[in-house]
Amino acid sequence: MQLDPQLLEILACPQCHSTLRVDEAANELVCTSATCGLAYPVRDDIPVMLIDEARRPTA
């Protein structure tokens, strides 16, 4: 996954506005909030920042 570091600095979770971390293994950007934790897919090096497309965290 090749994401511009400057892009990662300005992206935030659309649900709760927390910062995101890169999960290379799952090819996702994951919300760092303990209460949200949504995982947004990255397809063809483009983050899909839609809440409806995000994966909910598993308990």
PyMOL commands that set and color helices and strands:
alter all, ss='L'
color gray80, all
select helices_A, chain A and resi 5-10+51-53
alter helices_A, ss='H'
color red, helices_A
select strands_A, chain A and resi 20-23+28-31+39-43+46-47
alter strands_A, ss='S'
color yellow, strands_A
deselect
rebuild
show_as cartoon
